[in-house]
Amino acid sequence: MRRIRLLAGILFLAYLTGCGNGTAREAGAEAVETDKSAKKDENVKLYTLVPDEEVLDETEPDDREYLLPELVLDWKEGTFQFSYDVLSSYLASGTFSENGDQLELVTEDGKKRYLFAVSDADTLRFVEDGSSDVSLIDKGIGVEFSDGALFSADRRGEWEAGDAEPAENGAMGKDQESAEIQEAAESWASAFCRRDGKAIYALYDPENRDEFYDMEYVQSSPEDDYIAIGMSSPWPMDYLYTIETEGRRTEFTYYPMTSDPHRWAWKETVSWKEREGQWYGCEEELFWGEQIISAREFWKVYAGGIKGTPMDYRTGCEGWVENLAKQAEEGPYSRMITEPERAMEYLLNLSGGSAQVVSEEKDAAWVVYTFADESQVKVRMEKAAGEIWLPGEAVGE
């Protein structure tokens, strides 16, 4: 048995395989099939913010995850996707036009406008005057930029959320089929996170494309000109996910979020079929995990535990503990996170049962949650930042 795992940061691989947010296709027409040569399509370019050196020097990579602003331009179609704040649920995508040495980007809804000066084919500079506001919702999460900020297609500053674990027996990279399935899986997960329905459609088995529209998160029908997927929030907008592949079946764990802050864990499984040298997904299933009602569902969602995963609020996102502590001082969140039993239920999305503290230590308590079916889980709740309680180690009962 071979398991391939990856905790990924922002990847635009699926877009670069010809799957951008471009012009709508005619009703019923199939998307262009992915092809390895398409990855080298010079019409589509990814421009990444080049941060000031002092920003990089001040913070250790292990202490803070950087999600650098990124701009994808399809020069042939005249379309763009602009991502600069992971906490924002707004999808900044639309069309752009050239005016001399300046680009004007306008979102599909017409509400946002961004200007960039073109230095050369691989270099853009942000023009603040005339552009919509690009301030971060939380300055502790992400990298700010202002007038004159450099976006480069050559110098891509990548900060990964985690390192890929080596496959068992050191076999990763030796098996061509596994490597190709892994590549397809990464494209699928990235497209899911950025709500790119066109990309997932192109990755779906071409002989069973009708099944694509049966997937729960697909909001469109075959007759629609545009493929819409997902919702504004919660969504894995900060691109945190894991991939586990066994044979020709992949399990994705996505960690959607809202800016409350709050996080969930969703499980999606996809099978893979080879068609003329390409791997396509099929037989997709998704478990939302928004209300966990049994120990069986708990371990399905939290198979990797809590501590050290994105569900660990102390390490899952910079500044979340402080935000929760501030909200605990007043408002509806107070009792939900200042009592270990309620905090366990609320933060781990448990439903239909009851929690009870069974033992206490200094700044910690073991809490047992009994679901309606009488199954149980036990979680060590730990006090942090004053009076709030956060989940840590989980064990079965």
C-alpha positions as CSV (number, residue, x, y, z in Angstrom):
1,M,0.0,0.0,0.0
2,R,1.4,3.4,-0.9
3,R,0.2,6.7,0.6
4,I,1.1,10.0,-0.9
5,R,0.5,13.0,1.3
6,L,0.8,16.7,0.6
7,L,-0.2,19.8,2.6
8,A,-0.4,22.3,-0.2
9,G,-0.2,26.1,-0.4
10,I,-1.6,28.0,-3.3
11,L,-1.2,26.2,-6.6
12,F,-2.4,27.5,-9.9
13,L,-1.5,24.3,-11.8
14,A,-5.1,23.6,-13.0
15,Y,-5.4,27.2,-14.4
16,L,-2.1,26.7,-16.3
17,T,-3.5,23.6,-17.9
18,G,-6.0,25.7,-19.8
19,C,-8.6,26.1,-17.1
20,G,-8.8,29.8,-16.2
21,N,-11.8,31.9,-15.5
22,G,-12.0,32.8,-19.1
23,T,-14.9,33.5,-21.4
24,A,-17.9,31.2,-21.2
25,R,-18.2,28.3,-23.5
26,E,-21.3,27.6,-25.6
27,A,-24.0,25.6,-23.8
28,G,-23.2,21.9,-23.8
29,A,-19.7,22.3,-25.3
30,E,-16.9,20.4,-23.6
31,A,-14.0,22.1,-22.0
32,V,-10.6,21.7,-23.6
33,E,-8.9,18.6,-22.4
34,T,-5.9,19.0,-20.2
35,D,-2.6,18.3,-21.9
36,K,0.9,18.4,-20.6
37,S,1.9,20.8,-23.3
38,A,-0.8,23.2,-22.1
39,K,1.2,23.8,-18.9
40,K,3.7,25.7,-21.0
41,D,1.0,27.9,-22.5
42,E,2.6,31.3,-22.7
43,N,-0.7,33.0,-23.0
44,V,-1.4,32.3,-19.3
45,K,1.0,33.8,-16.8
46,L,1.1,33.8,-13.0
47,Y,2.5,36.9,-11.4
48,T,3.4,36.8,-7.7
49,L,4.1,39.7,-5.4
50,V,7.8,40.1,-4.7
51,P,7.9,41.2,-1.0
52,D,10.4,43.6,0.5
53,E,13.5,41.9,1.8
54,E,12.9,43.4,5.2
55,V,9.6,41.6,5.4
56,L,11.2,38.3,4.7
57,D,14.1,39.0,7.2
58,E,11.8,39.9,10.1
59,T,9.9,36.6,10.1
60,E,11.0,33.0,10.1
61,P,9.3,30.7,7.6
62,D,8.4,28.2,10.3
63,D,6.7,30.9,12.4
64,R,4.4,32.3,9.8
65,E,2.8,31.1,6.7
66,Y,3.0,33.6,3.8
67,L,0.3,33.6,1.3
68,L,1.6,36.0,-1.2
69,P,-0.8,37.9,-3.5
70,E,-1.0,36.3,-6.9
71,L,-2.4,37.5,-10.3
72,V,-3.2,35.1,-13.1
73,L,-3.6,36.7,-16.6
74,D,-4.8,34.9,-19.7
75,W,-3.4,37.2,-22.3
76,K,-5.3,35.4,-25.1
77,E,-8.7,35.5,-23.5
78,G,-8.2,38.8,-21.7
79,T,-9.3,37.4,-18.4
80,F,-7.8,37.5,-14.9
81,Q,-7.9,36.1,-11.3
82,F,-6.5,38.2,-8.5
83,S,-6.0,36.8,-5.0
84,Y,-4.5,39.1,-2.4
85,D,-6.3,38.3,0.9
86,V,-7.1,34.7,2.0
87,L,-9.7,35.9,4.5
88,S,-11.8,37.5,1.8
89,S,-14.6,35.5,0.3
90,Y,-14.8,37.8,-2.6
91,L,-13.6,36.2,-5.9
92,A,-11.8,38.9,-7.8
93,S,-12.0,37.7,-11.4
94,G,-13.1,39.3,-14.7
95,T,-11.6,40.8,-17.8
96,F,-8.7,43.2,-18.5
97,S,-7.8,45.7,-21.2
98,E,-4.5,47.3,-22.2
99,N,-4.2,51.1,-22.4
100,G,-0.7,51.9,-23.4
101,D,1.7,50.6,-20.8
102,Q,-1.1,50.1,-18.3
103,L,-3.5,47.2,-17.6
104,E,-7.0,47.8,-16.3
105,L,-8.7,44.9,-14.6
106,V,-12.4,45.0,-13.9
107,T,-14.3,42.3,-12.0
108,E,-17.3,40.5,-13.5
109,D,-19.7,42.3,-11.3
110,G,-18.1,45.6,-12.1
111,K,-17.5,46.5,-8.4
112,K,-13.7,46.3,-8.3
113,R,-11.0,47.8,-10.5
114,Y,-7.3,47.2,-10.4
115,L,-4.5,49.0,-12.3
116,F,-1.1,47.6,-13.1
117,A,1.8,49.2,-15.0
118,V,3.5,46.9,-17.5
119,S,7.3,47.0,-17.1
120,D,7.9,44.1,-19.4
121,A,6.1,40.8,-20.3
122,D,7.1,39.2,-16.9
123,T,6.9,42.3,-14.7
124,L,4.0,44.3,-13.5
125,R,3.7,47.1,-10.9
126,F,0.6,47.8,-8.9
127,V,-0.9,51.3,-9.4
128,E,-2.7,52.3,-6.3
129,D,-4.2,55.5,-7.6
130,G,-7.5,54.5,-9.4
131,S,-7.4,50.9,-8.0
132,S,-9.9,49.4,-5.5
133,D,-8.9,49.0,-1.9
134,V,-6.5,46.0,-1.4
135,S,-6.2,46.3,2.4
136,L,-6.1,43.0,4.3
137,I,-8.9,42.0,6.6
138,D,-6.4,40.9,9.2
139,K,-2.9,42.4,8.8
140,G,-1.4,39.4,10.7
141,I,-2.4,37.1,7.9
142,G,-0.9,37.6,4.5
143,V,1.4,40.2,3.0
144,E,0.4,43.8,2.4
145,F,1.4,45.8,-0.6
146,S,0.9,49.3,-1.9
147,D,1.7,51.6,-4.9
148,G,4.6,50.4,-7.0
149,A,4.6,46.8,-5.6
150,L,6.3,44.4,-7.9
151,F,4.5,41.4,-9.3
152,S,6.8,39.0,-11.2
153,A,6.3,36.0,-13.4
154,D,10.0,35.1,-12.9
155,R,10.6,35.5,-9.2
156,R,7.8,33.5,-7.6
157,G,7.9,33.7,-3.8
158,E,6.4,30.4,-2.7
159,W,5.7,29.7,1.0
160,E,4.3,26.2,1.4
161,A,1.9,25.4,4.3
162,G,3.8,22.1,4.8
163,D,6.3,19.8,3.4
164,A,5.4,16.6,1.5
165,E,6.0,13.5,3.5
166,P,8.1,10.8,1.8
167,A,6.1,7.9,0.5
168,E,6.5,4.6,2.3
169,N,9.5,2.5,1.2
170,G,10.9,5.6,-0.6
171,A,8.9,4.8,-3.7
172,M,7.6,8.3,-4.4
173,G,8.7,9.3,-7.9
174,K,9.6,5.8,-8.9
175,D,6.2,4.8,-9.9
176,Q,5.1,6.8,-13.0
177,E,1.4,6.1,-12.5
178,S,1.4,7.3,-8.9
179,A,3.3,10.4,-9.9
180,E,0.8,11.2,-12.7
181,I,-2.2,10.6,-10.4
182,Q,-0.6,12.8,-7.8
183,E,-0.2,15.6,-10.3
184,A,-3.9,15.3,-11.3
185,A,-4.9,15.2,-7.7
186,E,-3.0,18.4,-6.9
187,S,-4.7,20.1,-9.9
188,W,-8.1,19.0,-8.7
189,A,-7.6,20.2,-5.1
190,S,-6.2,23.6,-6.2
191,A,-9.1,24.1,-8.6
192,F,-11.6,23.2,-5.8
193,C,-10.1,25.7,-3.4
194,R,-10.3,28.6,-5.9
195,R,-13.8,27.6,-7.0
196,D,-12.7,26.9,-10.6
197,G,-15.5,24.8,-12.0
198,K,-14.2,24.9,-15.5
199,A,-10.9,23.3,-14.3
200,I,-12.6,20.5,-12.4
201,Y,-14.8,19.9,-15.4
202,A,-11.7,19.5,-17.6
203,L,-10.3,17.1,-15.1
204,Y,-13.4,15.0,-14.9
205,D,-13.7,11.7,-16.9
206,P,-14.7,12.8,-20.4
207,E,-16.8,9.7,-21.0
208,N,-18.9,10.4,-17.9
209,R,-19.1,14.2,-17.9
210,D,-22.9,14.1,-17.0
211,E,-21.9,12.9,-13.6
212,F,-19.9,16.1,-13.1
213,Y,-23.1,18.0,-12.6
214,D,-24.3,15.6,-10.0
215,M,-21.5,16.6,-7.6
216,E,-23.0,18.4,-4.6
217,Y,-20.9,21.5,-4.9
218,V,-21.6,22.1,-8.6
219,Q,-24.2,24.9,-8.8
220,S,-24.6,24.9,-12.6
221,S,-26.4,22.7,-15.1
222,P,-25.1,21.5,-18.5
223,E,-27.1,24.2,-20.2
224,D,-25.4,27.0,-18.3
225,D,-22.6,29.1,-19.9
226,Y,-20.6,29.3,-16.7
227,I,-19.7,26.5,-14.3
228,A,-20.2,27.8,-10.7
229,I,-19.1,25.7,-7.8
230,G,-19.1,26.1,-4.0
231,M,-20.3,29.0,-1.8
232,S,-18.7,32.2,-0.6
233,S,-18.1,31.0,2.9
234,P,-17.1,28.7,4.5
235,W,-14.6,27.6,1.9
236,P,-10.9,26.5,1.9
237,M,-9.9,30.0,0.7
238,D,-6.5,29.8,2.4
239,Y,-5.7,26.7,0.3
240,L,-5.1,24.3,3.2
241,Y,-5.7,20.7,2.3
242,T,-4.1,17.2,2.4
243,I,-4.0,14.6,-0.2
244,E,-3.8,10.8,0.5
245,T,-3.7,8.5,-2.5
246,E,-4.0,4.7,-2.4
247,G,-3.8,3.1,-5.8
248,R,-6.3,4.9,-8.0
249,R,-8.3,6.4,-5.3
250,T,-7.6,9.8,-3.6
251,E,-8.9,11.2,-0.4
252,F,-8.8,15.0,-0.1
253,T,-9.2,16.7,3.3
254,Y,-10.0,20.4,2.9
255,Y,-10.0,22.8,5.8
256,P,-12.6,25.5,5.0
257,M,-12.8,28.6,7.1
258,T,-14.7,31.7,7.9
259,S,-13.2,34.9,9.3
260,D,-15.0,34.5,12.6
261,P,-12.6,32.7,12.9
262,H,-13.9,29.1,12.5
263,R,-12.7,26.1,10.6
264,W,-14.1,22.7,9.5
265,A,-12.8,19.6,7.8
266,W,-14.4,18.2,4.6
267,K,-13.6,14.9,3.0
268,E,-13.7,14.3,-0.7
269,T,-12.8,11.0,-2.5
270,V,-12.1,10.7,-6.2
271,S,-11.3,7.7,-8.3
272,W,-9.0,8.0,-11.3
273,K,-9.3,6.6,-14.8
274,E,-6.7,6.8,-17.6
275,R,-7.9,8.0,-21.0
276,E,-5.3,8.2,-23.8
277,G,-2.4,8.9,-21.4
278,Q,-4.2,11.3,-19.2
279,W,-5.8,10.7,-15.7
280,Y,-9.3,11.9,-15.1
281,G,-11.4,11.9,-11.9
282,C,-14.7,10.1,-11.5
283,E,-17.0,8.5,-8.8
284,E,-16.6,11.6,-6.6
285,E,-18.0,11.7,-3.1
286,L,-18.0,14.5,-0.6
287,F,-18.6,14.5,3.2
288,W,-19.1,18.0,4.4
289,G,-18.4,17.4,8.1
290,E,-20.2,20.5,9.2
291,Q,-22.2,18.7,11.9
292,I,-20.5,15.6,13.2
293,I,-23.1,13.3,14.8
294,S,-21.2,10.2,15.8
295,A,-17.7,8.9,16.8
296,R,-17.5,7.2,13.5
297,E,-18.0,10.5,11.7
298,F,-15.5,12.2,14.1
299,W,-12.7,9.8,13.2
300,K,-13.6,9.9,9.5
301,V,-13.1,13.7,9.5
302,Y,-10.3,13.9,12.1
303,A,-8.5,10.7,11.2
304,G,-5.2,12.5,11.6
305,G,-6.1,13.9,15.0
306,I,-6.4,17.5,16.0
307,K,-3.1,18.7,17.4
308,G,-0.8,20.0,14.7
309,T,-3.4,19.9,11.9
310,P,-5.2,23.0,10.5
311,M,-7.9,22.2,13.1
312,D,-5.5,23.2,15.8
313,Y,-6.4,26.8,16.3
314,R,-3.0,27.6,17.8
315,T,-1.1,26.6,14.7
316,G,-3.8,26.5,12.0
317,C,-3.8,30.2,11.2
318,E,-1.8,33.2,12.5
319,G,-3.7,35.5,14.9
320,W,-6.7,33.2,15.4
321,V,-6.2,32.6,19.1
322,E,-6.0,36.4,19.7
323,N,-9.2,36.9,17.7
324,L,-11.0,34.3,19.6
325,A,-9.8,35.7,22.9
326,K,-11.1,39.2,21.9
327,Q,-14.5,37.8,20.9
328,A,-14.7,35.9,24.2
329,E,-14.7,39.2,26.1
330,E,-18.2,40.0,24.8
331,G,-20.9,38.9,22.4
332,P,-22.4,35.5,21.5
333,Y,-19.1,33.7,21.4
334,S,-18.3,34.2,25.1
335,R,-19.8,31.0,26.6
336,M,-19.1,29.0,23.5
337,I,-15.4,29.2,23.9
338,T,-14.8,30.0,27.6
339,E,-16.2,26.7,28.9
340,P,-14.3,23.5,27.8
341,E,-17.4,21.5,27.1
342,R,-19.0,24.1,24.9
343,A,-15.7,24.9,23.2
344,M,-15.2,21.3,22.3
345,E,-18.6,21.0,20.7
346,Y,-18.4,24.4,18.9
347,L,-14.8,24.4,17.6
348,L,-14.9,20.7,16.5
349,N,-18.4,21.0,14.9
350,L,-20.0,18.3,17.1
351,S,-23.8,18.0,17.2
352,G,-26.7,16.1,18.8
353,G,-24.9,15.0,21.9
354,S,-23.5,16.3,25.2
355,A,-20.0,17.0,26.7
356,Q,-18.7,16.4,30.2
357,V,-15.4,17.2,31.9
358,V,-14.0,13.9,33.3
359,S,-10.7,15.1,34.6
360,E,-8.9,18.4,35.1
361,E,-5.3,19.5,35.1
362,K,-3.6,22.9,35.3
363,D,-5.0,24.9,32.3
364,A,-6.3,21.6,30.8
365,A,-9.3,19.3,31.0
366,W,-10.2,16.0,29.4
367,V,-13.7,16.2,28.0
368,V,-15.9,13.3,26.8
369,Y,-18.5,13.9,24.2
370,T,-21.4,11.5,24.0
371,F,-23.2,11.5,20.7
372,A,-26.9,10.6,20.3
373,D,-26.0,7.1,19.2
374,E,-24.1,6.8,22.5
375,S,-20.7,6.6,20.8
376,Q,-18.0,8.7,22.5
377,V,-14.8,10.6,21.8
378,K,-12.4,12.1,24.3
379,V,-10.5,15.4,23.7
380,R,-7.9,17.2,25.8
381,M,-9.1,20.8,26.0
382,E,-6.4,23.4,26.8
383,K,-6.7,26.9,28.1
384,A,-5.1,29.6,26.0
385,A,-4.9,33.4,25.8
386,G,-6.8,34.1,29.0
387,E,-10.1,32.2,29.4
388,I,-10.7,30.5,26.0
389,W,-10.4,26.7,25.6
390,L,-9.0,25.1,22.5
391,P,-9.0,21.4,21.4
392,G,-5.8,19.4,21.4
393,E,-5.2,15.7,21.5
394,A,-8.2,13.4,20.7
395,V,-8.6,9.8,21.7
396,G,-11.4,7.2,21.3
397,E,-13.5,6.0,24.1
